Amino acid sequence: MAKYKVILHFSDGDVEDDNYGEFYSSKAEAESAGQEGLHDTQTGAEILNLSNPGDNPYDPQDFDQAWYEVVKVK
């Protein structure tokens, strides 16, 4: 049975492996996790900016070019 993982890509060149050793059993499940991962990352950046904008600048346009990749691993 195939397994899938999600890799998040950000406009500044950062790449984050979303799985931390866990894999998804379907491509649809991985797609959902990728969408959620991008949303959660943007929400976290907004919250950090609200708590300390000097140390945590936030520009929503930084997430315009963010995307996720679903990779078949097994």
PyMOL Python script that loads the backbone (N, CA, C, O; Angstrom):
from pymol import cmd

cmd.read_pdbstr("""\
ATOM      1  N   MET A   1       0.836  -1.184   0.000  1.00  0.00           N
ATOM      2  CA  MET A   1       0.000   0.000   0.000  1.00  0.00           C
ATOM      3  C   MET A   1       0.879   1.244   0.000  1.00  0.00           C
ATOM      4  O   MET A   1       1.861   1.313   0.738  1.00  0.00           O
ATOM      5  N   ALA A   2       0.532   2.213  -0.815  1.00  0.00           N
ATOM      6  CA  ALA A   2       1.307   3.449  -0.932  1.00  0.00           C
ATOM      7  C   ALA A   2       1.121   4.319   0.305  1.00  0.00           C
ATOM      8  O   ALA A   2       0.056   4.338   0.922  1.00  0.00           O
ATOM      9  N   LYS A   3       2.174   5.028   0.645  1.00  0.00           N
ATOM     10  CA  LYS A   3       2.151   6.015   1.722  1.00  0.00           C
ATOM     11  C   LYS A   3       2.595   7.344   1.128  1.00  0.00           C
ATOM     12  O   LYS A   3       3.329   7.378   0.141  1.00  0.00           O
ATOM     13  N   TYR A   4       2.147   8.432   1.733  1.00  0.00           N
ATOM     14  CA  TYR A   4       2.441   9.763   1.226  1.00  0.00           C
ATOM     15  C   TYR A   4       2.950  10.660   2.342  1.00  0.00           C
ATOM     16  O   TYR A   4       2.621  10.470   3.513  1.00  0.00           O
ATOM     17  N   LYS A   5       3.760  11.642   1.958  1.00  0.00           N
ATOM     18  CA  LYS A   5       4.186  12.658   2.909  1.00  0.00           C
ATOM     19  C   LYS A   5       3.997  14.024   2.273  1.00  0.00           C
ATOM     20  O   LYS A   5       3.808  14.132   1.061  1.00  0.00           O
ATOM     21  N   VAL A   6       4.047  15.061   3.088  1.00  0.00           N
ATOM     22  CA  VAL A   6       3.824  16.427   2.643  1.00  0.00           C
ATOM     23  C   VAL A   6       5.080  17.247   2.912  1.00  0.00           C
ATOM     24  O   VAL A   6       5.688  17.153   3.978  1.00  0.00           O
ATOM     25  N   ILE A   7       5.451  18.045   1.930  1.00  0.00           N
ATOM     26  CA  ILE A   7       6.560  18.974   2.082  1.00  0.00           C
ATOM     27  C   ILE A   7       6.021  20.371   1.799  1.00  0.00           C
ATOM     28  O   ILE A   7       5.427  20.613   0.748  1.00  0.00           O
ATOM     29  N   LEU A   8       6.231  21.286   2.739  1.00  0.00           N
ATOM     30  CA  LEU A   8       5.776  22.667   2.588  1.00  0.00           C
ATOM     31  C   LEU A   8       6.917  23.514   2.027  1.00  0.00           C
ATOM     32  O   LEU A   8       8.059  23.387   2.468  1.00  0.00           O
ATOM     33  N   HIS A   9       6.614  24.369   1.065  1.00  0.00           N
ATOM     34  CA  HIS A   9       7.602  25.250   0.428  1.00  0.00           C
ATOM     35  C   HIS A   9       7.140  26.694   0.622  1.00  0.00           C
ATOM     36  O   HIS A   9       5.975  27.021   0.396  1.00  0.00           O
ATOM     37  N   PHE A  10       8.076  27.556   1.044  1.00  0.00           N
ATOM     38  CA  PHE A  10       7.746  28.952   1.310  1.00  0.00           C
ATOM     39  C   PHE A  10       8.514  29.879   0.376  1.00  0.00           C
ATOM     40  O   PHE A  10       9.555  29.505  -0.166  1.00  0.00           O
ATOM     41  N   SER A  11       7.996  31.087   0.191  1.00  0.00           N
ATOM     42  CA  SER A  11       8.557  32.019  -0.792  1.00  0.00           C
ATOM     43  C   SER A  11       9.991  32.439  -0.466  1.00  0.00           C
ATOM     44  O   SER A  11      10.727  32.850  -1.363  1.00  0.00           O
ATOM     45  N   ASP A  12      10.394  32.345   0.794  1.00  0.00           N
ATOM     46  CA  ASP A  12      11.762  32.728   1.154  1.00  0.00           C
ATOM     47  C   ASP A  12      12.755  31.588   0.942  1.00  0.00           C
ATOM     48  O   ASP A  12      13.936  31.719   1.262  1.00  0.00           O
ATOM     49  N   GLY A  13      12.271  30.470   0.400  1.00  0.00           N
ATOM     50  CA  GLY A  13      13.148  29.334   0.117  1.00  0.00           C
ATOM     51  C   GLY A  13      13.144  28.265   1.198  1.00  0.00           C
ATOM     52  O   GLY A  13      13.710  27.189   1.007  1.00  0.00           O
ATOM     53  N   ASP A  14      12.518  28.546   2.320  1.00  0.00           N
ATOM     54  CA  ASP A  14      12.434  27.541   3.378  1.00  0.00           C
ATOM     55  C   ASP A  14      11.580  26.363   2.919  1.00  0.00           C
ATOM     56  O   ASP A  14      10.579  26.527   2.221  1.00  0.00           O
ATOM     57  N   VAL A  15      12.004  25.181   3.330  1.00  0.00           N
ATOM     58  CA  VAL A  15      11.280  23.947   3.027  1.00  0.00           C
ATOM     59  C   VAL A  15      11.087  23.212   4.339  1.00  0.00           C
ATOM     60  O   VAL A  15      12.027  23.057   5.118  1.00  0.00           O
ATOM     61  N   GLU A  16       9.867  22.760   4.580  1.00  0.00           N
ATOM     62  CA  GLU A  16       9.562  22.058   5.831  1.00  0.00           C
ATOM     63  C   GLU A  16       8.904  20.723   5.528  1.00  0.00           C
ATOM     64  O   GLU A  16       7.885  20.650   4.841  1.00  0.00           O
ATOM     65  N   ASP A  17       9.511  19.672   6.058  1.00  0.00           N
ATOM     66  CA  ASP A  17       8.923  18.339   5.950  1.00  0.00           C
ATOM     67  C   ASP A  17       7.869  18.237   7.034  1.00  0.00           C
ATOM     68  O   ASP A  17       8.193  18.224   8.221  1.00  0.00           O
ATOM     69  N   ASP A  18       6.619  18.164   6.635  1.00  0.00           N
ATOM     70  CA  ASP A  18       5.487  18.235   7.557  1.00  0.00           C
ATOM     71  C   ASP A  18       5.248  16.955   8.344  1.00  0.00           C
ATOM     72  O   ASP A  18       4.445  16.956   9.277  1.00  0.00           O
ATOM     73  N   ASN A  19       5.916  15.872   7.997  1.00  0.00           N
ATOM     74  CA  ASN A  19       5.512  14.583   8.531  1.00  0.00           C
ATOM     75  C   ASN A  19       6.156  14.171   9.846  1.00  0.00           C
ATOM     76  O   ASN A  19       5.539  13.441  10.622  1.00  0.00           O
ATOM     77  N   TYR A  20       7.349  14.605  10.114  1.00  0.00           N
ATOM     78  CA  TYR A  20       8.027  14.215  11.345  1.00  0.00           C
ATOM     79  C   TYR A  20       7.989  12.701  11.548  1.00  0.00           C
ATOM     80  O   TYR A  20       7.738  12.216  12.651  1.00  0.00           O
ATOM     81  N   GLY A  21       8.242  11.963  10.463  1.00  0.00           N
ATOM     82  CA  GLY A  21       8.283  10.502  10.552  1.00  0.00           C
ATOM     83  C   GLY A  21       6.952   9.820  10.345  1.00  0.00           C
ATOM     84  O   GLY A  21       6.893   8.591  10.324  1.00  0.00           O
ATOM     85  N   GLU A  22       5.879  10.579  10.191  1.00  0.00           N
ATOM     86  CA  GLU A  22       4.554   9.995   9.972  1.00  0.00           C
ATOM     87  C   GLU A  22       4.182  10.137   8.502  1.00  0.00           C
ATOM     88  O   GLU A  22       4.582  11.087   7.830  1.00  0.00           O
ATOM     89  N   PHE A  23       3.412   9.174   8.024  1.00  0.00           N
ATOM     90  CA  PHE A  23       2.991   9.188   6.631  1.00  0.00           C
ATOM     91  C   PHE A  23       1.478   9.071   6.555  1.00  0.00           C
ATOM     92  O   PHE A  23       0.833   8.591   7.488  1.00  0.00           O
ATOM     93  N   TYR A  24       0.918   9.514   5.437  1.00  0.00           N
ATOM     94  CA  TYR A  24      -0.520   9.461   5.215  1.00  0.00           C
ATOM     95  C   TYR A  24      -0.856   8.269   4.339  1.00  0.00           C
ATOM     96  O   TYR A  24      -0.080   7.900   3.457  1.00  0.00           O
ATOM     97  N   SER A  25      -1.992   7.678   4.578  1.00  0.00           N
ATOM     98  CA  SER A  25      -2.363   6.460   3.863  1.00  0.00           C
ATOM     99  C   SER A  25      -3.029   6.731   2.523  1.00  0.00           C
ATOM    100  O   SER A  25      -3.187   5.812   1.720  1.00  0.00           O
ATOM    101  N   SER A  26      -3.423   7.971   2.265  1.00  0.00           N
ATOM    102  CA  SER A  26      -4.015   8.294   0.965  1.00  0.00           C
ATOM    103  C   SER A  26      -3.524   9.658   0.503  1.00  0.00           C
ATOM    104  O   SER A  26      -3.124  10.502   1.305  1.00  0.00           O
ATOM    105  N   LYS A  27      -3.566   9.850  -0.797  1.00  0.00           N
ATOM    106  CA  LYS A  27      -3.159  11.132  -1.357  1.00  0.00           C
ATOM    107  C   LYS A  27      -4.109  12.235  -0.897  1.00  0.00           C
ATOM    108  O   LYS A  27      -3.672  13.352  -0.618  1.00  0.00           O
ATOM    109  N   ALA A  28      -5.397  11.931  -0.815  1.00  0.00           N
ATOM    110  CA  ALA A  28      -6.384  12.920  -0.361  1.00  0.00           C
ATOM    111  C   ALA A  28      -6.097  13.372   1.075  1.00  0.00           C
ATOM    112  O   ALA A  28      -6.215  14.555   1.394  1.00  0.00           O
ATOM    113  N   GLU A  29      -5.723  12.433   1.927  1.00  0.00           N
ATOM    114  CA  GLU A  29      -5.380  12.760   3.315  1.00  0.00           C
ATOM    115  C   GLU A  29      -4.140  13.659   3.349  1.00  0.00           C
ATOM    116  O   GLU A  29      -4.083  14.605   4.135  1.00  0.00           O
ATOM    117  N   ALA A  30      -3.164  13.373   2.515  1.00  0.00           N
ATOM    118  CA  ALA A  30      -1.949  14.188   2.453  1.00  0.00           C
ATOM    119  C   ALA A  30      -2.260  15.584   1.907  1.00  0.00           C
ATOM    120  O   ALA A  30      -1.719  16.573   2.402  1.00  0.00           O
ATOM    121  N   GLU A  31      -3.125  15.672   0.894  1.00  0.00           N
ATOM    122  CA  GLU A  31      -3.523  16.969   0.341  1.00  0.00           C
ATOM    123  C   GLU A  31      -4.174  17.828   1.434  1.00  0.00           C
ATOM    124  O   GLU A  31      -3.863  19.011   1.571  1.00  0.00           O
ATOM    125  N   SER A  32      -5.060  17.231   2.189  1.00  0.00           N
ATOM    126  CA  SER A  32      -5.726  17.937   3.273  1.00  0.00           C
ATOM    127  C   SER A  32      -4.713  18.421   4.310  1.00  0.00           C
ATOM    128  O   SER A  32      -4.806  19.547   4.798  1.00  0.00           O
ATOM    129  N   ALA A  33      -3.762  17.577   4.639  1.00  0.00           N
ATOM    130  CA  ALA A  33      -2.723  17.942   5.608  1.00  0.00           C
ATOM    131  C   ALA A  33      -1.855  19.076   5.071  1.00  0.00           C
ATOM    132  O   ALA A  33      -1.438  19.946   5.835  1.00  0.00           O
ATOM    133  N   GLY A  34      -1.581  19.076   3.782  1.00  0.00           N
ATOM    134  CA  GLY A  34      -0.793  20.149   3.181  1.00  0.00           C
ATOM    135  C   GLY A  34      -1.510  21.489   3.268  1.00  0.00           C
ATOM    136  O   GLY A  34      -0.904  22.502   3.618  1.00  0.00           O
ATOM    137  N   GLN A  35      -2.801  21.493   2.950  1.00  0.00           N
ATOM    138  CA  GLN A  35      -3.591  22.720   3.044  1.00  0.00           C
ATOM    139  C   GLN A  35      -3.642  23.212   4.486  1.00  0.00           C
ATOM    140  O   GLN A  35      -3.490  24.405   4.752  1.00  0.00           O
ATOM    141  N   GLU A  36      -3.854  22.290   5.405  1.00  0.00           N
ATOM    142  CA  GLU A  36      -3.914  22.656   6.819  1.00  0.00           C
ATOM    143  C   GLU A  36      -2.558  23.170   7.306  1.00  0.00           C
ATOM    144  O   GLU A  36      -2.495  24.121   8.086  1.00  0.00           O
ATOM    145  N   GLY A  37      -1.485  22.547   6.851  1.00  0.00           N
ATOM    146  CA  GLY A  37      -0.147  22.973   7.260  1.00  0.00           C
ATOM    147  C   GLY A  37       0.154  24.395   6.821  1.00  0.00           C
ATOM    148  O   GLY A  37       0.707  25.176   7.596  1.00  0.00           O
ATOM    149  N   LEU A  38      -0.201  24.745   5.586  1.00  0.00           N
ATOM    150  CA  LEU A  38       0.017  26.119   5.119  1.00  0.00           C
ATOM    151  C   LEU A  38      -0.837  27.108   5.914  1.00  0.00           C
ATOM    152  O   LEU A  38      -0.365  28.177   6.301  1.00  0.00           O
ATOM    153  N   HIS A  39      -2.084  26.744   6.150  1.00  0.00           N
ATOM    154  CA  HIS A  39      -2.979  27.616   6.917  1.00  0.00           C
ATOM    155  C   HIS A  39      -2.446  27.821   8.334  1.00  0.00           C
ATOM    156  O   HIS A  39      -2.397  28.948   8.826  1.00  0.00           O
ATOM    157  N   ASP A  40      -2.052  26.741   8.981  1.00  0.00           N
ATOM    158  CA  ASP A  40      -1.569  26.829  10.365  1.00  0.00           C
ATOM    159  C   ASP A  40      -0.275  27.638  10.460  1.00  0.00           C
ATOM    160  O   ASP A  40      -0.074  28.377  11.425  1.00  0.00           O
ATOM    161  N   THR A  41       0.593  27.504   9.473  1.00  0.00           N
ATOM    162  CA  THR A  41       1.848  28.255   9.470  1.00  0.00           C
ATOM    163  C   THR A  41       1.572  29.751   9.343  1.00  0.00           C
ATOM    164  O   THR A  41       2.190  30.557  10.038  1.00  0.00           O
ATOM    165  N   GLN A  42       0.649  30.124   8.461  1.00  0.00           N
ATOM    166  CA  GLN A  42       0.313  31.527   8.294  1.00  0.00           C
ATOM    167  C   GLN A  42      -0.355  32.075   9.551  1.00  0.00           C
ATOM    168  O   GLN A  42      -0.046  33.187   9.979  1.00  0.00           O
ATOM    169  N   THR A  43      -1.257  31.315  10.139  1.00  0.00           N
ATOM    170  CA  THR A  43      -1.921  31.746  11.370  1.00  0.00           C
ATOM    171  C   THR A  43      -0.900  31.937  12.490  1.00  0.00           C
ATOM    172  O   THR A  43      -0.976  32.911  13.239  1.00  0.00           O
ATOM    173  N   GLY A  44       0.043  31.024  12.605  1.00  0.00           N
ATOM    174  CA  GLY A  44       1.088  31.151  13.624  1.00  0.00           C
ATOM    175  C   GLY A  44       1.930  32.394  13.428  1.00  0.00           C
ATOM    176  O   GLY A  44       2.278  33.068  14.397  1.00  0.00           O
ATOM    177  N   ALA A  45       2.262  32.706  12.178  1.00  0.00           N
ATOM    178  CA  ALA A  45       3.043  33.907  11.887  1.00  0.00           C
ATOM    179  C   ALA A  45       2.264  35.167  12.269  1.00  0.00           C
ATOM    180  O   ALA A  45       2.840  36.119  12.795  1.00  0.00           O
ATOM    181  N   GLU A  46       0.966  35.172  12.005  1.00  0.00           N
ATOM    182  CA  GLU A  46       0.127  36.315  12.383  1.00  0.00           C
ATOM    183  C   GLU A  46       0.109  36.497  13.903  1.00  0.00           C
ATOM    184  O   GLU A  46       0.243  37.617  14.398  1.00  0.00           O
ATOM    185  N   ILE A  47      -0.053  35.414  14.626  1.00  0.00           N
ATOM    186  CA  ILE A  47      -0.117  35.476  16.087  1.00  0.00           C
ATOM    187  C   ILE A  47       1.208  35.947  16.669  1.00  0.00           C
ATOM    188  O   ILE A  47       1.221  36.777  17.578  1.00  0.00           O
ATOM    189  N   LEU A  48       2.321  35.431  16.161  1.00  0.00           N
ATOM    190  CA  LEU A  48       3.625  35.879  16.648  1.00  0.00           C
ATOM    191  C   LEU A  48       3.821  37.369  16.394  1.00  0.00           C
ATOM    192  O   LEU A  48       4.377  38.082  17.229  1.00  0.00           O
ATOM    193  N   ASN A  49       3.361  37.830  15.237  1.00  0.00           N
ATOM    194  CA  ASN A  49       3.473  39.249  14.923  1.00  0.00           C
ATOM    195  C   ASN A  49       2.656  40.094  15.885  1.00  0.00           C
ATOM    196  O   ASN A  49       3.105  41.159  16.308  1.00  0.00           O
ATOM    197  N   LEU A  50       1.464  39.634  16.235  1.00  0.00           N
ATOM    198  CA  LEU A  50       0.633  40.383  17.176  1.00  0.00           C
ATOM    199  C   LEU A  50       1.271  40.457  18.559  1.00  0.00           C
ATOM    200  O   LEU A  50       1.130  41.461  19.256  1.00  0.00           O
ATOM    201  N   SER A  51       1.970  39.404  18.955  1.00  0.00           N
ATOM    202  CA  SER A  51       2.562  39.379  20.292  1.00  0.00           C
ATOM    203  C   SER A  51       3.854  40.182  20.362  1.00  0.00           C
ATOM    204  O   SER A  51       4.172  40.738  21.414  1.00  0.00           O
ATOM    205  N   ASN A  52       4.604  40.256  19.266  1.00  0.00           N
ATOM    206  CA  ASN A  52       5.866  40.990  19.270  1.00  0.00           C
ATOM    207  C   ASN A  52       6.250  41.336  17.828  1.00  0.00           C
ATOM    208  O   ASN A  52       7.079  40.652  17.228  1.00  0.00           O
ATOM    209  N   PRO A  53       5.656  42.384  17.273  1.00  0.00           N
ATOM    210  CA  PRO A  53       5.890  42.698  15.864  1.00  0.00           C
ATOM    211  C   PRO A  53       7.337  43.056  15.531  1.00  0.00           C
ATOM    212  O   PRO A  53       7.779  42.847  14.401  1.00  0.00           O
ATOM    213  N   GLY A  54       8.069  43.586  16.489  1.00  0.00           N
ATOM    214  CA  GLY A  54       9.465  43.942  16.230  1.00  0.00           C
ATOM    215  C   GLY A  54      10.326  42.739  15.914  1.00  0.00           C
ATOM    216  O   GLY A  54      11.198  42.807  15.049  1.00  0.00           O
ATOM    217  N   ASP A  55      10.090  41.644  16.603  1.00  0.00           N
ATOM    218  CA  ASP A  55      10.872  40.425  16.393  1.00  0.00           C
ATOM    219  C   ASP A  55      10.225  39.465  15.401  1.00  0.00           C
ATOM    220  O   ASP A  55      10.875  38.543  14.909  1.00  0.00           O
ATOM    221  N   ASN A  56       8.952  39.680  15.111  1.00  0.00           N
ATOM    222  CA  ASN A  56       8.208  38.759  14.251  1.00  0.00           C
ATOM    223  C   ASN A  56       7.448  39.511  13.171  1.00  0.00           C
ATOM    224  O   ASN A  56       6.221  39.601  13.218  1.00  0.00           O
ATOM    225  N   PRO A  57       8.177  40.054  12.194  1.00  0.00           N
ATOM    226  CA  PRO A  57       7.465  40.767  11.133  1.00  0.00           C
ATOM    227  C   PRO A  57       6.547  39.809  10.369  1.00  0.00           C
ATOM    228  O   PRO A  57       6.845  38.623  10.232  1.00  0.00           O
ATOM    229  N   TYR A  58       5.451  40.333   9.884  1.00  0.00           N
ATOM    230  CA  TYR A  58       4.494  39.507   9.149  1.00  0.00           C
ATOM    231  C   TYR A  58       4.013  40.259   7.915  1.00  0.00           C
ATOM    232  O   TYR A  58       3.555  41.398   8.001  1.00  0.00           O
ATOM    233  N   ASP A  59       4.123  39.614   6.791  1.00  0.00           N
ATOM    234  CA  ASP A  59       3.610  40.154   5.543  1.00  0.00           C
ATOM    235  C   ASP A  59       2.804  39.050   4.874  1.00  0.00           C
ATOM    236  O   ASP A  59       3.372  38.028   4.487  1.00  0.00           O
ATOM    237  N   PRO A  60       1.502  39.229   4.729  1.00  0.00           N
ATOM    238  CA  PRO A  60       0.670  38.183   4.131  1.00  0.00           C
ATOM    239  C   PRO A  60       1.144  37.769   2.741  1.00  0.00           C
ATOM    240  O   PRO A  60       0.912  36.638   2.316  1.00  0.00           O
ATOM    241  N   GLN A  61       1.805  38.678   2.038  1.00  0.00           N
ATOM    242  CA  GLN A  61       2.307  38.348   0.700  1.00  0.00           C
ATOM    243  C   GLN A  61       3.394  37.283   0.745  1.00  0.00           C
ATOM    244  O   GLN A  61       3.649  36.617  -0.258  1.00  0.00           O
ATOM    245  N   ASP A  62       4.036  37.115   1.894  1.00  0.00           N
ATOM    246  CA  ASP A  62       5.038  36.052   2.025  1.00  0.00           C
ATOM    247  C   ASP A  62       4.414  34.682   1.806  1.00  0.00           C
ATOM    248  O   ASP A  62       5.106  33.731   1.441  1.00  0.00           O
ATOM    249  N   PHE A  63       3.121  34.581   2.025  1.00  0.00           N
ATOM    250  CA  PHE A  63       2.445  33.291   1.897  1.00  0.00           C
ATOM    251  C   PHE A  63       1.743  33.122   0.546  1.00  0.00           C
ATOM    252  O   PHE A  63       1.197  32.057   0.257  1.00  0.00           O
ATOM    253  N   ASP A  64       1.758  34.168  -0.274  1.00  0.00           N
ATOM    254  CA  ASP A  64       1.132  34.074  -1.596  1.00  0.00           C
ATOM    255  C   ASP A  64       1.798  33.017  -2.477  1.00  0.00           C
ATOM    256  O   ASP A  64       1.132  32.355  -3.274  1.00  0.00           O
ATOM    257  N   GLN A  65       3.088  32.866  -2.330  1.00  0.00           N
ATOM    258  CA  GLN A  65       3.840  31.918  -3.154  1.00  0.00           C
ATOM    259  C   GLN A  65       4.114  30.601  -2.425  1.00  0.00           C
ATOM    260  O   GLN A  65       4.811  29.737  -2.957  1.00  0.00           O
ATOM    261  N   ALA A  66       3.579  30.439  -1.225  1.00  0.00           N
ATOM    262  CA  ALA A  66       3.771  29.195  -0.473  1.00  0.00           C
ATOM    263  C   ALA A  66       2.958  28.084  -1.127  1.00  0.00           C
ATOM    264  O   ALA A  66       1.862  28.313  -1.638  1.00  0.00           O
ATOM    265  N   TRP A  67       3.510  26.893  -1.100  1.00  0.00           N
ATOM    266  CA  TRP A  67       2.814  25.751  -1.691  1.00  0.00           C
ATOM    267  C   TRP A  67       3.249  24.473  -0.982  1.00  0.00           C
ATOM    268  O   TRP A  67       4.243  24.459  -0.256  1.00  0.00           O
ATOM    269  N   TYR A  68       2.501  23.413  -1.200  1.00  0.00           N
ATOM    270  CA  TYR A  68       2.859  22.117  -0.617  1.00  0.00           C
ATOM    271  C   TYR A  68       2.986  21.092  -1.731  1.00  0.00           C
ATOM    272  O   TYR A  68       2.419  21.228  -2.816  1.00  0.00           O
ATOM    273  N   GLU A  69       3.742  20.078  -1.416  1.00  0.00           N
ATOM    274  CA  GLU A  69       3.999  19.004  -2.354  1.00  0.00           C
ATOM    275  C   GLU A  69       3.656  17.684  -1.665  1.00  0.00           C
ATOM    276  O   GLU A  69       4.082  17.437  -0.537  1.00  0.00           O
ATOM    277  N   VAL A  70       2.901  16.857  -2.335  1.00  0.00           N
ATOM    278  CA  VAL A  70       2.602  15.506  -1.827  1.00  0.00           C
ATOM    279  C   VAL A  70       3.533  14.539  -2.538  1.00  0.00           C
ATOM    280  O   VAL A  70       3.591  14.494  -3.767  1.00  0.00           O
ATOM    281  N   VAL A  71       4.257  13.768  -1.742  1.00  0.00           N
ATOM    282  CA  VAL A  71       5.254  12.850  -2.289  1.00  0.00           C
ATOM    283  C   VAL A  71       4.886  11.422  -1.907  1.00  0.00           C
ATOM    284  O   VAL A  71       4.628  11.128  -0.740  1.00  0.00           O
ATOM    285  N   LYS A  72       4.865  10.551  -2.888  1.00  0.00           N
ATOM    286  CA  LYS A  72       4.635   9.126  -2.638  1.00  0.00           C
ATOM    287  C   LYS A  72       5.946   8.511  -2.158  1.00  0.00           C
ATOM    288  O   LYS A  72       6.969   8.615  -2.835  1.00  0.00           O
ATOM    289  N   VAL A  73       5.912   7.871  -0.986  1.00  0.00           N
ATOM    290  CA  VAL A  73       7.150   7.350  -0.399  1.00  0.00           C
ATOM    291  C   VAL A  73       7.242   5.840  -0.385  1.00  0.00           C
ATOM    292  O   VAL A  73       8.347   5.309  -0.272  1.00  0.00           O
ATOM    293  N   LYS A  74       6.132   5.119  -0.495  1.00  0.00           N
ATOM    294  CA  LYS A  74       6.187   3.662  -0.469  1.00  0.00           C
ATOM    295  C   LYS A  74       5.217   3.089  -1.456  1.00  0.00           C
ATOM    296  O   LYS A  74       5.114   1.869  -1.584  1.00  0.00           O
TER     297      LYS A  74
END
""", "prot")
cmd.dss("prot")
cmd.show_as("cartoon", "prot")
cmd.util.cbc("prot")
cmd.orient("prot")
